[in-house]
C-alpha cells in the first residue's frame, strides 16, 4: 500500500513532530511495510478461532488474605539505629 507524503505530514502535524524530508520519506516506507504486514495477517484464515482474552487459562488467582507475622518485636528492633525497649526512635518533625 502506498503512503503519500501528505498523509505523513498530516500525522506529523497531529503528533507535533517536525520531520525533515528524509525522515518523512523513511517514515512513509516504514508505514508501507507495516501495512503490507497487516495485509499478510488479513490473509490468514481465522474462521472458528476464539478471540484470545488471557495469555493463560487461569484467571483471578488470589492468595488468601491472612496476616502472617513471623517477626518478633525483638527481631524487628535488632538493627534499628535508635530504639527504646518497644519502639523505633526517630527525630521529631512536627513542632
C-alpha positions in Angstrom: 0.0 0.0 0.0 1.4 3.4 -1.0 1.5 6.1 1.7 1.6 9.7 0.4 3.8 12.3 1.9 0.7 14.4 2.6 -0.5 11.7 4.9 2.8 11.6 6.7 2.8 15.4 7.0 -0.7 15.4 8.5 0.2 12.7 11.0 3.4 14.6 11.9 1.4 17.7 12.4 -1.1 15.9 14.7 1.7 14.4 16.7 3.5 17.8 16.8 6.6 16.4 15.1 9.0 18.4 13.0 10.3 16.0 10.3 12.8 16.6 7.6 12.1 15.5 4.1 14.4 12.4 4.5 12.6 11.5 7.7 9.2 11.8 6.0 10.4 9.5 3.2 11.8 7.0 5.6 8.6 7.1 7.7 6.4 6.6 4.6 8.5 3.5 3.8 8.1 2.2 7.4 4.4 2.7 7.3 4.1 0.9 4.0 6.0 -2.1 5.4 3.7 -2.2 8.4 0.5 -2.0 6.3 1.9 -4.7 4.0 2.4 -6.9 7.0 -1.1 -6.2 8.2 -2.4 -7.3 4.7 -0.5 -10.6 5.2 -2.2 -11.1 8.5 -5.6 -10.4 6.9 -4.9 -13.4 4.6 -4.8 -15.8 7.5 -7.9 -17.9 7.9 -9.2 -17.3 11.4 -12.6 -18.8 10.9 -13.7 -20.6 14.1 -10.8 -19.3 16.2 -11.9 -17.9 19.6 -10.6 -14.5 20.5 -7.7 -14.5 23.0 -8.6 -12.8 26.2 -5.8 -14.0 28.5 -2.4 -15.5 27.8 -3.1 -18.4 30.1 -6.2 -20.3 31.3 -6.1 -19.3 34.9 -7.8 -16.0 35.8 -8.2 -14.2 39.1 -5.9 -16.4 41.1 -5.8 -14.9 44.5 -3.9 -15.8 47.7 -5.7 -15.9 51.0 -5.5 -12.6 52.9 -4.1 -14.0 56.1 -1.9 -11.9 58.5 1.3 -13.8 58.9 3.5 -12.0 61.4 6.6 -14.1 61.8 8.9 -11.4 63.0 9.1 -10.8 66.8 9.4 -7.3 68.2 13.0 -8.0 69.4 14.0 -9.2 65.9 12.3 -6.2 64.3 14.2 -3.7 66.6 17.5 -5.6 66.4 19.2 -3.5 63.7 17.4 -0.2 64.5 19.9 2.7 64.9 17.8 4.2 67.7 15.3 2.4 69.7 13.8 2.0 73.2 12.5 -1.2 74.6 9.4 -1.3 72.3 9.6 1.3 69.5 11.8 2.8 66.8 13.0 6.3 67.8 13.0 9.0 65.1 13.8 12.7 65.1 10.9 15.0 65.8 9.5 16.5 62.6 6.5 18.5 63.9 6.9 21.3 66.4 
